[in-house]
Amino acid sequence: MADRDPDNSSRAITLQRTSLHHPGVAKMRILQGYPNIRGMNMLPPAIALFTAILKQRGHVVGLFDSTDYPNPEDDHFNSDKEKEANLNVRPFDDTLLKVSFIDRDVFDAFEECVQEFQPDLMAMSCTEDMFPIGIRLLERTGHLHIPTLIGGVFPTFAPDLVLSHPEIDMVCIGEGEHVLAELCDRIQRREPYDNIPGLWIKKDGKIRRNPVGPVVDINKNPLLDLSLFHEGRMYRPMQGKVWRMFPLETHRGCPYTCTYCNSPSQQEMYKKETGSNFFRKKSFEKIREEIIHLRDNSRAEAFYFWADTFFAYSDKEFDEFVDMYSEFNIPFWCQTRPETVTYDRVKNLDDVGMFRMAIGIEHGNDEFRKRVLKRNVSNETIITNLKIVNKAKVPFSVNNILGLPYETRELTFDTIELNRHIQADGSNAY
């Protein structure tokens, strides 16, 4: 833990500032924020998880999700419909997605929401591309001086940049379950909270950096609480159909060490600071419990199994999963790597409901992929294994990254050439 002068300390928190906006009221009021644009990201499970955790502790929780509002950068932009127009995806009827659309200025709506909810704490989760929208939202309420926490992968690995904004008081480093719960409990009890593991906080003109705490036992997390999301957020287009689709975490972290991914950095951070392993697999008993919960309480029509590499199971574990999921046969999709593919695995999942896969190839040059991306798999293996998916008759898309550091024009065309040898249902380039 170390202190240093921040770029902007005009809103630095002091311990005296921890008093509630509602003296005498026992319950904390936490407003979660999720900056996003239409068609961009599916329902975020972290928000639903935090909602459940905070409600269990007796707190009052609200949500402002900007997905339902017109894009502040372009009123007519919709990510999914843009893909449809560019022939990246099949045409689909977005009627169900639009039931929750709100045609008003998102910044006015956010300010009104904050004024009405009167939060004691604002907690925002955001990705790097949505961070500018998040800041613009918080600028509208900065004059209210509400303690504000921000978390997610981007704030975890760029905390100094995030805390340089005067609208932000605290950053959650790493996993948020323990940090957010402990922060709210301490504020409620009017106790100091500047030493919570995983919390970076502006205090007395400096930034106090607390190392992360142990990893979360994901099998002890409560079931997702989706009650704060609007109805339209329950739906997601895929393969020309709109599904009532929910993310379901099966793994957290990844056993691989790709240089473009955050998981290896999370693994390194937790190993160094706590001696714990960031990569975890959720028990099949817990997964089964969550499937039943989402099926019975949220009318799930499909699942996305939330895992960097869903095939990161031993053969024994894989068979146990297939046996467990055969009880449900609810359509699902997942993502994995080419070298993890076998015919038996793909066919067994197809038999219990898998209707689509996403497979990361990322780059088309063997040497560049191995040296720069730390992916030790050949083009020959990629082409051969993806033909296996074709043989199993399971639709799949492939993911590519363009414009990588050290990449030349010639290397970019190697990626294009590799994709020409793959009979994918869709190709994505990021």
C-alpha positions in Angstrom: 0.0 0.0 0.0 1.3 3.4 -0.9 0.1 7.0 -0.9 0.8 9.6 -3.6 -0.6 12.9 -4.8 -3.5 12.5 -7.3 -3.9 14.7 -10.3 -7.1 16.1 -8.9 -7.9 16.0 -5.2 -10.7 18.6 -5.1 -13.2 15.9 -4.1 -10.9 14.0 -1.8 -12.8 12.0 0.8 -12.2 12.5 4.4 -13.5 10.3 7.2 -15.8 13.1 8.2 -17.5 12.8 4.8 -18.7 9.3 5.4 -21.9 10.4 7.1 -25.1 9.3 5.4 -27.3 11.6 3.4 -30.1 10.1 5.4 -29.3 10.5 9.2 -31.2 8.2 11.3 -32.1 5.8 8.5 -30.6 2.4 9.0 -30.4 1.3 5.4 -27.8 2.4 2.9 -29.0 3.6 -0.5 -26.8 2.5 -3.3 -27.4 3.5 -6.9 -25.6 1.3 -9.4 -24.7 2.8 -12.8 -24.0 1.0 -16.1 -22.9 3.2 -19.0 -23.7 1.4 -22.3 -25.3 2.0 -25.7 -28.1 0.2 -27.5 -27.1 -3.2 -28.8 -23.6 -3.1 -27.4 -23.4 -5.4 -24.4 -25.7 -8.0 -23.0 -27.2 -7.8 -19.5 -24.2 -7.5 -17.1 -24.2 -10.3 -14.5 -22.0 -8.4 -12.1 -24.8 -5.8 -11.6 -27.3 -8.5 -10.8 -24.9 -10.2 -8.5 -24.1 -7.0 -6.6 -27.8 -6.3 -6.3 -28.4 -9.7 -4.6 -25.4 -9.2 -2.3 -26.4 -5.7 -1.1 -30.1 -6.7 -0.7 -29.0 -9.7 1.5 -27.2 -7.1 3.8 -30.4 -5.0 4.1 -29.4 -2.2 1.8 -31.6 -0.4 -0.7 -30.4 -0.8 -4.3 -31.2 1.1 -7.5 -29.9 1.0 -11.1 -29.4 3.4 -13.9 -28.7 1.5 -17.1 -28.1 3.9 -20.0 -28.6 1.1 -22.6 -32.3 1.9 -23.1 -31.6 5.6 -24.0 -30.5 7.1 -27.3 -26.7 6.9 -27.8 -25.4 10.3 -26.6 -22.7 10.2 -29.3 -25.1 9.3 -32.1 -28.8 9.2 -31.6 -29.4 6.7 -34.4 -26.6 4.2 -33.6 -27.5 0.7 -32.5 -24.7 -1.8 -32.5 -26.7 -4.9 -33.3 -28.7 -3.2 -36.1 -25.4 -1.7 -37.5 -24.1 -5.3 -37.8 -27.3 -6.3 -39.5 -27.0 -3.4 -42.0 -23.4 -4.4 -42.7 -24.4 -8.1 -43.3 -22.4 -9.2 -40.2 -25.5 -10.9 -38.7 -28.8 -12.2 -39.9 -31.7 -9.8 -39.9 -33.9 -9.9 -36.8 -37.0 -8.4 -35.4 -36.0 -6.1 -32.5 -39.5 -5.5 -31.2 -38.8 -7.2 -27.9 -35.6 -5.3 -27.3 -37.3 -2.0 -27.9 -40.1 -2.4 -25.3 -37.9 -0.7 -22.8 -36.4 2.0 -25.0 -36.7 5.5 -23.5 -36.5 8.4 -26.0 -35.1 11.2 -23.9 -31.7 12.7 -23.1 -29.7 10.1 -21.1 -27.9 12.8 -19.1 -31.1 14.5 -18.0 -32.6 11.1 -17.1 -29.5 10.2 -15.0 -29.6 13.5 -13.1 -33.3 13.1 -12.4 -32.7 9.5 -11.3 -30.0 10.5 -8.8 -32.1 13.4 -7.5 -35.1 11.1 -6.9 -33.2 8.1 -5.5 -31.0 10.2 -3.2 -28.1 7.6 -3.0 -25.6 7.5 -0.2 -23.2 5.9 -2.6 -23.0 5.6 -6.4 -21.3 2.5 -7.7 -20.5 2.3 -11.4 -19.3 -0.7 -13.4 -17.9 0.1 -16.9 -15.8 -1.1 -19.8 -13.0 1.0 -21.3 -15.1 2.0 -24.4 -18.0 3.1 -22.2 -15.9 4.9 -19.7 -16.2 8.3 -21.4 -20.0 8.1 -21.3 -19.8 7.1 -17.6 -17.7 10.2 -16.9 -20.2 12.5 -18.7 -23.0 11.0 -16.7 -21.2 11.6 -13.4 -20.3 15.2 -14.4 -24.0 16.0 -14.3 -24.2 15.1 -10.6 -20.8 16.0 -9.4 -22.1 19.1 -7.6 -24.1 16.8 -5.3 -20.8 15.4 -3.8 -22.1 11.8 -3.5 -19.3 9.3 -2.8 -18.7 7.5 -6.0 -17.0 4.1 -6.6 -16.1 2.7 -10.0 -15.0 -0.9 -10.8 -14.4 -3.3 -13.6 -11.5 -4.5 -15.6 -10.6 -1.1 -17.0 -10.6 0.7 -13.6 -8.6 -2.3 -12.2 -5.8 -1.8 -14.6 -5.9 2.0 -15.1 -6.8 3.2 -11.6 -4.6 6.3 -11.7 -6.3 7.5 -14.9 -9.8 6.8 -13.5 -9.0 8.6 -10.2 -7.7 11.6 -12.1 -11.3 12.5 -12.8 -12.7 14.7 -10.0 -16.1 12.9 -10.2 -14.6 9.6 -8.9 -13.6 9.1 -5.3 -12.8 5.4 -5.2 -11.8 2.5 -7.4 -12.4 -1.2 -6.8 -9.3 -3.2 -7.8 -10.1 -6.7 -8.9 -13.2 -8.6 -7.8 -16.0 -6.4 -6.3 -18.1 -8.7 -4.2 -16.3 -8.2 -0.9 -15.2 -4.7 -1.6 -18.6 -3.2 -2.3 -20.3 -5.1 0.5 -17.7 -4.1 3.1 -17.7 -0.5 1.9 -21.5 -0.2 2.3 -21.5 -1.9 5.7 -18.8 0.4 7.0 -20.4 3.6 5.7 -23.7 2.5 7.3 -22.0 1.9 10.6 -20.1 5.2 10.2 -16.8 3.4 10.5 -13.5 4.2 8.6 -13.3 2.4 5.3 -10.1 3.6 3.8 -8.3 0.3 4.6 -10.6 -2.1 2.8 -8.6 -4.6 0.7 -9.0 -3.9 -3.0 -10.1 -0.3 -2.5 -8.1 2.7 -3.8 -9.4 5.9 -2.3 -8.7 9.6 -2.4 -8.0 10.8 1.1 -6.4 13.9 2.4 -5.2 14.9 -1.0 -3.5 11.6 -1.7 -4.5 8.2 -3.0 -4.4 5.3 -0.6 -3.8 2.1 -2.4 -4.9 -1.1 -0.6 -3.8 -4.4 -2.0 -6.5 -6.8 -3.1 -7.9 -9.4 -0.7 -8.3 -13.1 -1.3 -10.2 -14.3 -4.3 -14.0 -14.8 -3.9 -15.4 -18.3 -3.5 -17.8 -18.1 -6.5 -19.7 -21.1 -5.2 -20.9 -19.1 -2.2 -22.2 -16.1 -4.2 -26.0 -15.6 -4.1 -28.3 -16.2 -7.1 -28.5 -13.3 -9.6 -31.1 -10.6 -8.8 -32.4 -9.3 -12.2 -35.3 -7.3 -10.8 -33.7 -3.9 -11.5 -33.3 -4.4 -15.2 -36.0 -3.3 -17.7 -37.8 -6.1 -19.6 -36.0 -5.4 -22.9 -32.6 -6.1 -21.4 -33.6 -9.8 -21.0 -33.4 -10.3 -24.8 -30.5 -10.8 -27.1 -30.5 -11.4 -30.9 -28.5 -14.3 -32.3 -28.7 -16.3 -35.5 -31.7 -14.2 -36.8 -33.8 -14.8 -33.6 -34.3 -12.8 -30.5 -33.8 -15.0 -27.4 -34.7 -14.4 -23.7 -31.0 -15.0 -23.0 -29.0 -14.8 -19.8 -25.3 -15.0 -19.0 -24.3 -17.8 -16.6 -20.8 -17.8 -15.2 -19.1 -21.2 -15.3 -15.4 -20.2 -14.9 -13.7 -17.1 -13.6 -10.3 -16.4 -15.1 -8.5 -18.5 -17.6 -5.6 -21.0 -17.6 -4.1 -19.5 -20.7 -1.7 -16.5 -20.8 -2.7 -14.5 -23.9 -1.1 -11.0 -23.8 -4.2 -9.2 -25.1 -6.5 -10.5 -22.3 -7.0 -9.3 -18.8 -7.2 -12.7 -17.1 -3.4 -13.4 -17.0 -2.9 -9.9 -15.4 -5.6 -10.8 -12.8 -3.9 -14.1 -12.2 -0.5 -12.4 -11.7 -1.9 -9.7 -9.4 -3.8 -12.1 -7.1 -0.9 -14.6 -7.0 1.6 -11.8 -6.1 -0.6 -10.0 -3.5 -2.5 -12.9 -2.0 -0.9 -16.1 -3.1 -4.3 -17.3 -4.5 -5.3 -18.6 -7.9 -7.6 -16.3 -9.9 -8.7 -19.1 -12.2 -11.7 -21.0 -10.7 -14.3 -23.4 -12.0 -17.8 -23.1 -10.5 -19.2 -26.4 -9.1 -21.7 -28.2 -11.3 -24.1 -28.2 -8.3 -24.0 -24.4 -8.2 -24.4 -24.1 -12.0 -27.4 -26.4 -11.8 -28.9 -24.2 -9.1 -28.4 -21.1 -11.2 -29.9 -22.7 -14.3 -33.1 -23.7 -12.4 -33.3 -20.2 -10.8 -33.1 -18.5 -14.2 -35.4 -21.0 -15.9 -38.1 -20.8 -13.3 -37.9 -17.2 -12.2 -36.8 -15.4 -15.4 -38.2 -17.7 -18.1 -34.8 -18.3 -19.7 -34.9 -19.4 -23.3 -31.2 -19.6 -23.8 -27.9 -19.2 -21.9 -24.5 -17.8 -22.7 -22.0 -19.7 -20.6 -19.7 -16.9 -19.3 -16.2 -18.2 -19.5 -13.0 -17.1 -21.3 -12.5 -20.7 -22.4 -15.5 -22.9 -21.7 -13.7 -26.0 -22.9 -11.1 -25.6 -20.0 -12.4 -28.7 -18.3 -10.7 -32.1 -17.9 -12.4 -34.9 -19.7 -13.9 -36.1 -16.5 -15.3 -32.6 -15.7 -16.6 -32.3 -19.3 -18.5 -35.5 -19.0 -20.0 -34.4 -15.7 -21.1 -31.2 -17.2 -22.8 -32.9 -20.1 -24.5 -35.3 -17.8 -25.8 -32.5 -15.5 -27.0 -30.3 -18.4 -28.8 -33.2 -20.1 -31.5 -32.6 -17.6 -32.3 -29.2 -19.1 -31.4 -29.1 -22.9 -31.9 -25.4 -22.9 -30.2 -23.8 -25.9 -26.8 -22.2 -25.1 -23.7 -20.9 -26.7 -20.1 -20.6 -25.5 -16.7 -19.6 -26.5 -13.4 -21.6 -26.6 -10.0 -21.9 -28.4 -9.4 -24.0 -31.6 -6.9 -26.3 -29.9 -9.5 -27.4 -27.3 -11.9 -28.7 -29.9 -12.6 -32.4 -30.4 -15.4 -34.0 -32.3 -16.7 -35.8 -29.2 -16.8 -32.6 -27.1 -18.6 -30.6 -29.7 -21.1 -33.4 -30.6 -21.8 -34.1 -26.9 -22.6 -30.4 -26.2 -24.7 -30.3 -29.4 -26.8 -33.2 -28.1 -27.7 -31.3 -24.9 -28.5 -27.9 -26.4 -25.4 -26.1 -27.8 -26.6 -24.1 -30.8 -23.6 -21.9 -31.4 -19.9 -21.4 -30.6 -17.5 -18.5 -30.7 -13.9 -19.4 -31.3 -10.9 -17.1 -30.9 -8.2 -17.3 -33.6 -7.1 -13.7 -33.1 -4.3 -13.6 -35.7 -3.3 -15.4 -38.9 0.4 -15.5 -38.7 1.9 -18.4 -36.8 5.1 -16.7 -35.6 3.4 -13.4 -34.7 0.6 -15.2 -32.8 3.1 -17.3 -30.8 5.7 -14.5 -30.1 3.4 -11.5 -29.5 0.1 -13.0 -28.4 1.6 -16.0 -26.6 -0.8 -18.4 -28.4 1.2 -21.5 -29.3 -1.1 -23.0 -31.9 -0.5 -23.5 -35.6 -2.6 -22.4 -38.5 -2.8 -26.0 -39.5 -4.3 -27.0 -36.2 -6.8 -24.1 -36.3 -8.0 -25.0 -39.8 -8.2 -28.7 -39.0 -10.0 -28.3 -35.7 -12.6 -25.9 -37.0 -13.4 -28.4 -39.8 -14.4 -30.7 -36.9 -17.0 -28.1 -35.8 -18.3 -28.0 -39.4 -18.5 -31.8 -39.4 -20.6 -31.6 -36.2 -22.8 -29.1 -37.9 -22.7 -26.5 -35.2 -22.7 -22.9 -36.4 -19.7 -20.9 -35.1 -18.1 -17.5 -35.4 -14.4 -16.6 -35.2 -12.9 -13.6 -33.5 -9.9 -11.7 -34.9 -7.9 -8.7 -33.7 -6.7 -6.1 -36.2 -4.2 -3.3 -35.6 -2.2 -5.0 -32.8 1.1 -3.5 -31.7 4.0 -4.4 -34.0 1.5 -5.6 -36.7 2.3 -4.6 -40.3 0.0 -4.5 -43.3 1.4 -7.8 -44.5 0.6 -9.4 -41.1 -2.9 -8.1 -41.3 -3.4 -9.8 -44.6 -2.2 -13.1 -43.1 -5.2 -12.9 -40.8 -7.5 -12.3 -43.7 -6.0 -15.2 -45.6 -6.4 -17.6 -42.6 -10.1 -16.6 -42.4 -10.5 -17.6 -46.1 -9.7 -21.2 -45.1 -12.3 -21.3 -42.4 -16.0 -22.0 -43.1 -17.4 -20.0 -40.2 -20.9 -18.8 -39.9 -19.6 -15.3 -39.0 -16.3 -13.5 -38.6 -15.6 -10.7 -36.2 -12.7 -8.3 -36.2 -11.9 -6.1 -33.2 
